[in-house]
Amino acid sequence: MFEQIQENLNPNQLDAVTSCQGPVLVIAGAGSGKTRTIVYRLAYLIDKGVDPSSILLLTFTRKASQEMLLRAGRLLGQGLHGVSGGTFHAFAYNILRKYGSALGFQSQITILDRSDAEEVIKQIKEANEIGKKDRSFPKKNTVLSFISKMRNKELNLESLLEKEAAHLLPYAEDLLTLDDLYQKFKFEHNLLDYDDLLFYLEKLLLEREDIKQHLSRKQSHIMVDEYQDTNLVQGRIVRHLAGEDNNIMVVGDDAQSIYSFRGATVNNILNFNKDFPDCKIIKLEQNYRSNQPILDLSNQILSGAKAKYNKKLFTTIKQGTKPEILRPLSDQTQSNLIVDKIMELSRNYQLSDIAVLFRSGFQSYSLEVALNRAGIQFTKYGGQRFTEAAHIKDVLAHLRLIQNPTDLPAWQRAISLLPGIGPKLCQRLYNSMFQEDKQYLNKTCKNKPELNRILELLDYLRQNVSSPFYILNWIIEYYTPILKEKYPDDYPKRQTELEQLSQIAGPYSDLDVFLSDMSLENPEQIGNDPDKENSLTLSTVHSAKGLEWPAVFIIDLVEERFPSRHAMLDADNMEEERRLFYVACTRAQEYLGLSAPESLYKKYQNRCEPVISSPFIQEISPGYYQELKENYSGRVEKKQAAPLNETHTQPEAKGEDYSREKMEYGFCRHKIFGRGKIVSFIPPNKFQVNFPGFGLKVILGDYLQMEAE
């Protein structure tokens, strides 16, 4: 068995597989064969005589653990039936089923699924008359989401709402009351939800030392996959289970920790050597996915990180095209430029070999329209397809009525948004509208001024306004109060998406053409499972983690898009945005295109405003990419490539390897940009500073005047 392992693993992978005593931290860089290493370690342990029932494998999906156990079984030529493999939550449930009575549960506990938990929230809310007759009160699924986030992030509710949904702060007290009643209801009925599993397991391990000792002796070898994605309570559970021997191996990559919005904390993996001071650290740096030019650029991205395990990805695939930085004139022309590049790449690649990645789901909307226009089939992951979103359909229904007053489906959708108008009345009004005697319609308009208002507005726009942009803005202004009432939980996000729709309408001069581009989708490409050989991938970066494609584009690499506006105000969030960009780049195998528009379309000015490229783009030394710039004639010109010079390499951020120091920054002043908040320090002498009105800048420290605290 050992000879087989030696033949199929590189030296660092072999070291990770055969280091079976004491704590081991495996830093597995992107594409470095992490799963392969875990599989061979499972097989190695059992081949060396370790009892399968004493092995615990914790993963983030049941599918991942099943695949690892199956592959390890094939290596051994036998099933791994005794190994405990599964998710943290499944492991916790199994333990609580056996020892629930130790926590005071009087009978067998039952797990609430998401829909059942939401129904409990609804019943409690109604029984206690919380939010009664308040149509803006958060829906049951939103209430449950914030209760879950509050626990997983271990934050108080007000702090959470301030960060994620400030418009819901007036309901904080009611939400806390609901949370308290929800927790009591579950305990009284021997019910647990998904989050309870982890916290009750921790409670059991804290309160019952005998059970904790029994479990740590029974599970003598523990492996944890994707350790960078664990939250605070999962990190504590791992430390409890390790026992006296500490035969635990965690595998992960701090540079791919991108799920803080779910409660994950990069500190678990960064501080592992502090939690287990005698741990062995093994780095997997040989990449089996990408060519070296892509890895060189990815290494540069990481070099600016403040808290990290220093590593440098390398590969035997030395040749390849340098990544391209595309500089469209605007985010509007960006879509056409990306479509042209996709058409160019499709000469050598299947569409399924190409992906376009973005920070947020709305950023692909303009591209979706351009792809539809070009007849390119695509599948979108992470966020709805643009034309499937309910609020987009609502607004487009009004535009369709301006184009065609007899459009019955559009009439039903638009008019039914008004209070007191149901399907039957809607149909009767439609029939009356096209009769010679419009008595019923006129009478209803007198009784329902909202109906009269929208009909007059549609008539006015039909007769007096021809520009799709201005028509759309009239409709959005009318629709905004409806949006806030219909979607009280997340209307700010939906407003942003309506602004994106307005941006898409900007270049159009004809409403018919605009609506046809919005509507003409190939029915075969709607759905989640189109023909993969003929389908381009559009995906948020979060949804793309773990996947790879021969050719990858990343779009909207400008300030407030990538990194996001929210992240630019917080140093920790900026660090995660850097990791997110790194994850995006390392999805590419052969071609990487980074698109940084020079301007963004602003709805209220109806024009493009200059923007600043993402700071992560600014940090990349010229020798690591080719630059293509769009000129005013629409052509793309290639700039002279800079030589690859090691002296241009981004300096490594200083700081102790394998640890993380919380760095607090203050304010500074600049002669031109004024007062700004220091976001991060880039050794040896640069600072990232956020200046109100100017955005994030990277500036030499010599040009800044630091404010005394």
N, C-alpha and C positions, 0 to 999 in steps of 0.2 A: 504493500500500500504506500509506503513512504517513497519508494522509487517513482510511483505514478504521480504522487504529489509534487515531487521535485521537478518532474518533466513538464508539468502544466502550470507552474506558478513562478513568478519572478521572485528574487531574493527577499524583498520586503513582504510580499504576500506569504511566502513560506515562513518567515519569522512570525507573522501574525497567527498563522495556522498552528504552529508548533509551540507557541508560548502559552502554556496552559495553566501555569501556577501564578497566583497573585493577580492583581489588577492590571489590565492592559487597555490602553487607549489607542485605537486605530484611526488615524486621520486619513480618510479616504478621499482624495481629490476627485474632481469630476471625471467620470469615465475611466476610473482606475481599477475596475474589477472588484468592487466591494462585495457584491452578492456572491461572486465566485469564491472569494476568500472565506466568507461565512460558511458556505456549503462545504468546502474542503475541511474547514475546522470541525464542523459537525461530524463528518466522516472520520477524521483523524482521531477525535476523542473516543468514538465508539470502537474504532479499530485498536486503540490502545487499552481497551478494556473498561472504559468508563460506562457505568450502568446508564442506559438511555433514560430511565426514569429520573435520574438525578440531573438531567440537563434541562434548562429553561431557556427558551428562545423567545424574546419579546420583539415584536415587529409592530408596524402601524397599520397593516392590513392583514386580514386572514389569508388573502390570496398570496401575499409575499411569503408568509411562513409556510404555507402549504407547498409552494414552489421550491423553497429551500430544502424542506424535508424530503420532498420527492427526488430532487437532484442528488442529495446526499445519499439517499437510499439506493439510487442507481449506481453510484460510485462503489458502494459496499456490496451491492448485489442482494440487498435485503431491505425490508421495510423498517422504518424508524418509528415503530408503534408506541414506544414508551416515552418518547420525548414530549415534553410539554411545550408546544409551540402555538403562538397566537398573539393577539393584541394585548396591550396592558389591560384593557377593559374586560376581555374574556377571561384572562388570568384572575383578575380581581373578583369577578362573578363566581368563578369556581371556588375560590377561597371563602367568600362570604356565604355561599350555600352551605359549606361545612361548619363554619364558625359564627354564623349570624347571631346565634343565641347569646354569644359572649358580648354582643353589643346591645342586647336588650330586645331583639326582635322576637316576638312571641310565636311566630309560625314561619313557614317557608316564605322567603321574600319573592316578590315578583318585580320584573323589570318593566318600566313604562317605556314604550317606544315614543317617538317624537309626536305623533298625532295624538296618542293618549295623554301625553303630558300637556299638550296644548289644550285639550278638552278639559283637563283638571283646572288649568289656569282660567279658562272661560267660566267654569262652574263656580269657582271661588269668587271671581270678579262679580258675577251676577248675584250670588248669594249675599255678598257684602255691599252690594250697590256701589262698587268702585267704578268711577268713570261713567256713571249712569247718565244717559242723554247727552253725553259729550262725544260727538262724532269724530273729534280729533284725538280721542284717547288711543294710545297705541294698541294695535291688534294683538291677539293672543300669541301669535308666532313671534312678534317683536318683543313682547314682554319676556317670553321664554328665552329668546336669544340673548337678551341683556342679563338675565339671571345667570345663564350659562357662562357668558363672557366674564361677568363679575367674579365667578368662582374660579374659572380657569386662569384668568390673569391675576387673581387675588388682589383686585382693586376695589375701592369703594365705588358705589354707583355714581355719585356725582362726578368723580374724576373720570370715570368711563364715559359718561354722557358728554362731558365737556370736550373730550377728545373726538368722539365719534358721532354724536347726535345732539348738539347743543340745543336744537329746537325742542327737544323733549325734556329739558331740565325742569320745566314747571311741573312735570308729573313725577319727579324723583321720589317724593314722599309716598305717593300712592303705589309706585312700583316697589318700593321697599316693603310696604305693607303686604302687597301681593306675594312677594318673595317669602316673607315670614309665614304667612298662611299656607303657602305652597309646601314649605318644608315640614310644617306641622301635619298637614294632611297626609303627606307621604309616610311619615313615621307612624302615624296612627293606623294606617292601613297596610303596613308592612310592604311599602312600595319604594323602589329606588329608580331614579332616572340614570341616564348614561353617565353624568358627571359624578353622581353619588358613589358609583362603584369605586372610583379612585380614592375619594376622600374617606369613605368608610373603611377601605382597606388600610389606609394610613392610620386611621384611628385605632383599628384592631392591632396593628403592629406596634403602636405607641403604648397602648393600654395593657396588652397581654404579652409580656416578655417571653412566656413559655411557648406561645404559638409562634412568635417571631423566631425563637431559637430552633423550633421544630422545622419551620419552613426553610431557614437558611441551611440547616444540616441536610434536609431532603434535596434541595436544589443546590448541589455542590458546585455546579458549573453554570454560570449565567452569561448569556449573550444578548446584547441590546442593539438593534439596528436603528439607523437614522436618529442617533442620540441628540443631534443638534435640533431636532423637532420636538423634544420632550418639554413639557411645561414644569412648573415648580414642584407640583405634587408628585409627578412621575419621577423627577430627580430624587426627591426624598425617599420614595418607595424603593428605588434602586439601591440607595445607600443602606436602607434597613435590611434589604434581602441579602446583601453581600456577605454578611456573617463574619466570622472571625478569620476564615481563610482568604476571603476577598478574591475568590476565583471568578472574577467577572471581567468580561471584555465588552466594551462599548465601541461601536463603529459609527462614524459620522464625519461630517465636514463642516467645520464652523463657517466656512465661506459659502455654504449653501443653506444657512439658517434664515428662512424668509417667511416664516409663518407666525410672527409675533401677534398678528391680528387674531389668531386662534388661541393665543396664550402661550405659545412656544417661547422659550428663552434661550438665547445663545449662551448665556452664562453657565448653563449646566455642563456644556462640553468645554468651555473655556476654563472652568474651575475644577475640572475633573481631577487634575493632578494635585489640587489643594484638598479635595475631598478624600483622595487616596494618595497620600504623599509618596508612597513607594511604587507608584504605577510605572509601567513601562510604556513608552510612547513610540509608536511605529507609524511612519508616514508612507502612504501609497501615492507616489507621484508620477508613476508611468501611466500615461493616458493611452487608451486603446480606441478612442473615438475620433479625435480631431487631428488635423495636420499641425505641424509645428508653428507656422505663421499665426494660426488662430490661437494656439496656446501661448505664444509670445505676447500677443495682445491681452489675453485673459490674465496672464501673470502680472502685466502692468497694472491692470485694474485693481488687483488685490494688493499691489505694493503700497497703495495709499491708505489701506485700512489701518486703523489705530490698534484694534484688538484682534489678534489672529495668531494662528500657528503658522510660522513661516514655512512655506513650501513653494516649489517651483515645478509646475507640470512639464513633462517632456514626453516625446513619442519617438518611435523609430520612423514615422512618416515625416521625413524632413522637408520634402518638396511640397509646394502648394502655392496657390494664389494668396497674396496678402489680402487681408480684409479691406473692404472698401468703405470709406466714409462718403455718403451721398449727401450733397447739400442742395436740396430743392429750393426754389425761390420762396415757397410758402408751403403750409400744410395742405393747401388745396392742390397745388401742382405735385406735391409728394405722391399722392395716390396714382396719378398718371405715370409718374416716373417709376414707381414700384411695379405697376402693371407692365410697363415696357421692359423692365429688367426681368420680370417673371417670364414674359414671352421669349426673351433672349435665352434665359436659362433652360426653358422647356425644350430647346433644341437638343440638349444633352441629358436632361433629367425628366422623369415623370413628374406630373404635378404633385403626386403624393410624396415626392422627395423634397418638396419646398414648403417652408413654413414662414409666416409673418407673425412676429411676436410684438406685444405692446404691453404697457404698464396697466392700463385700465380698459375695460370692455368697450367704452364709448369711442376710444381712439381709432377703432377700425371702421367706423360708420362710413366715412367718406370713401375708404378703400372698398368696402362692400359694394357701394354703388358703382364704382369704377370697374370692379370685377364683373358685376352683373352686366354692365354695358359692353364689356369685352367678351362676354360669354364664357368666362372662366369659372368652373365649378369649384366651390369651396365648402369646407366644414369649419364651423366656429366652436371653439371650446373656451369656457370662462366668460360668462356674460351672454345675454341673448343676442340673436341676430337682430340687426337694427330694425328691420321692418316687422318683427314679431312682437316688439315691446308694446304693451297696451296703450301707453300715453302717446307713443308715436302714431299708432293706428288712430287714436282719437283725433289728433290734430290733422292728419292726412285725410280723414273722413270729411272734415270741413272744407279742405281744399278741393276734394273731389266734388262736393256739392256746388262749389263755385264753377268748376269746369262743366259739370253736368247735373242740373237740378233734379233730374229724374232718377238719379242713382239711389235706388231704394236701400241697399245695404249701408251706404254712407249716411243716408238720412236716419236710419234706425240707430246707427252708432252715435251720431252727433246729437240728435234730439233727445235720445234716452239719457243723456248726461244731465238733463235738466230735472230739477226736483218735481216729483208728482207725475212724470210722464213714463208710463210703462209700455210694454209691447203693443197692447191693443189700442191705446190712445195714439201711440206713435203711428200705427198703420192707418187709423181713421184720419189723422191730420194729413198724412201723405195723400190719401184718396181725395180729401177735400181740396188740397192744394191744386189739383189738376182738374177740378170741376169748374164749370162756368160760374156756378153759384158757390162762392167761397165763404158762405155764411158761418159754417162751423169753425173753420180755421180762424176767421176774424174774431169770432166770439171768444175762442180759446185764447187768442193773443191778448185780448182785453183783460181776461182773468189771470193770465200768466205773463207778466211783463218780461220775464226772462226769455220766453219763446219769441216774443215780438222783437226783443233786442237782437237776438242772433239772426233772425230772418232779415231784419233791416241791414245788419252788418254784412251778411252774405250778398244781399242785393247790391249794396254800395260797392263792395269789392269787385263784384262781377262786372259792374258797369264802369268803374272809375280807376281801377288799379290793375296794371298788367304785369308788374314785376313779381315773380314768385317770392323773392326775398321780402318785399314789403307786405305782400298778402300774408305771408307766413307770420311775420312779426305782429300784424294786427290780430291774427287768430291766436297766437301764443299769449298776447296780452289779455285777450278775452278768456282764454282757457286757464290761465295761471291760478285764479281763485278756485276753479273746479279741481285742478291738479292737487292743490293743497288740502282740499276737503276729501278728495277721493283716495289720495295716497299720503295720509298724514305722517306715516312712519319714515318715509324716505324721499319726500318730495324734493329736497335739495339736489339729490343725485339725479332725479328725473329732470329737473330744471336744466342741469348741465347738459343732459342729453338732448333736450329741446334746443339749446343753444347750438349744439353740434349740427342738428337738422337745419337750423337757420344758416349756419356756415355753408353747408352743402348746397343750399338754395342760392347762395350769393352769385355764382357765375351765370345762372340761368336767366334767359330773357323771355322764355315761353313756359307758361304753366303746364301745358299739355306735355311738353318734353320732360319737364321736371317730374311730373307724376308718373309718366311712363317709365322713367329710370328708377323711380321708387318701387314700381309695381311689377316690372317685367323680370320675374325670377323663373328660372327653369324649375318646374314642379319636381323634377327628379332629384334636384339638389337640396330640397327642403327636407329636413329630418336629420337624425343623428347618425345614420349609417349609409351614406352614399357609397358609390363604387370607389374604393380607396385608390385604385390606380388612376383615377381621373379627378381626384379631389385635392386641391390645395388646402393647407391647414392655416387657419387663423386662430391665434390663441393668446390669452394672457400669459405672462411669464410664469405666474403661479401654477397655472394648469399645465404648463409645458415641462415642469420639473420631472426628471426621470425619463424624458423622451429625447429623441435625437433625429436630425434630418441632415441629408447631404448639404442642403442649401438653406440658410436662415437669414431673414431680414429682421431688424429691430427698428421700429419707427418712432417718430415723435421724441427724439433724443434732445429735448430742450428743457430749460428750466420750467418748473411747475407742471411738466408732463412726465418727465422721467429724469430726475427725481420728481415726485409729486409735490404739490404746493405745501401740503401738510408736513411732509418730511423735511423740507428745507428750513423749518423753524426749530428743528430738534436734532442734536448731534447723534443720538442713538438711532433715530429713524433714518438719518443720512447714511449711517453705517449699514443699515439693513438694505437701503436702496442700492448701495454699492454692491452688496452681495447679490441682490436681485439682478443687477446688470451682469454680473459675473455668471450667474446661472444661465441667463439668456444667451450670452456669447458662447458658452461651452455646450450649447445644444447643437452647434454647427460642426459638421464633419469636414466639409471641403470648401464651402463658400460662406462668407459672413459679410452682410451688407448692413451698415449702420446709417440710418437716415436722420439727419439733423436739419430740419427746415430753417431757413433764415428769417422767416416771419410767420406769425399766426394770424388767422382771420379773427377779427373782433366784431362780434355781432352788433354792438351798439354804435360803433363808428362806421360799420359797413365797409371796412377796409382792413388791410393787413398791417400789423404793427411789428417792427423788428423785435426779435427775441435773442436770447443768449443760449448758445449750445450747452448741453448738459455738462456740468463740471467734470463728469467722468470721461467725456470725450475730450475736454480741454487738457486733461492730464496725460493723455496718450502721446508719446513721443512720435514725431512725424515718420520716423523710419519704420514704424510698425504697420502702416496702412497706405493704401492708395486713395487719393481724394478725387472725387468727381463732382463738378460744380455745374449747376444748371444756369445757362445764361438767359437773357431776356427774349431770345428767339425760341426758347424751349429746347435748345440743344444741350447736350451734356458734354462738358469738356474735362478731360483728365489732366490734373495738375502733375507737374514733374515730381516723381517719387523721390523722397528724401532717402539718403543712405541710412542703413541700419547701423547706428553707432551706439555702442554700449554706454558712452558717456551721457547719452540722452535719457537713459533709463530712469524712470520715476524713482526717487530715493525711497528706501524702505522706511516706513513709519517707525519711529523709535518706540521703545517700550519693551518690557520683559516678555520673551516668548513664552507661550503656554499660559499666560495669565492676562487679566484685564484690569486696568485701573480706571476708575470712574474719573473722567476729566471734566471739570466745569469751566466754561468759558464766559467771559463778560462781554463788555461792549468796547468799541473803538471808534475813532473818527478818521475820515478820509477827506482830503481837500475838495474833491469833486462830488463824491457820493454822500458825504455827510456822515451821520451817526449810524452804525450798523452793529448787529449781533454776531459775534464770532461763533461760527458753527464747528469748525475743526481746525487743527494745526497740521500742515503738511511739511515735514522736515525737508531741508534744514531750516528754511526761513520763509515759508508761505502760510497764509491763512485763508480759509474759506469763510467769507463774511456775507451775511444776508443784509442788504441795504434796502429799507422800505422804498418802493417805487423803482428800484433798479434791479432787484433780485440778487441772486448769489454770485459773488465775484471771488476769484482766486487772486490774491494780491500779496506782493512781497511785504514782509513785516516792516521794512525800512520806510514804507510809504504810509504806515498807519500810526496813529497816536492812540496808545492804550489808555483807557479810562481807569482810574484808581477805584478799587472796590469800596 
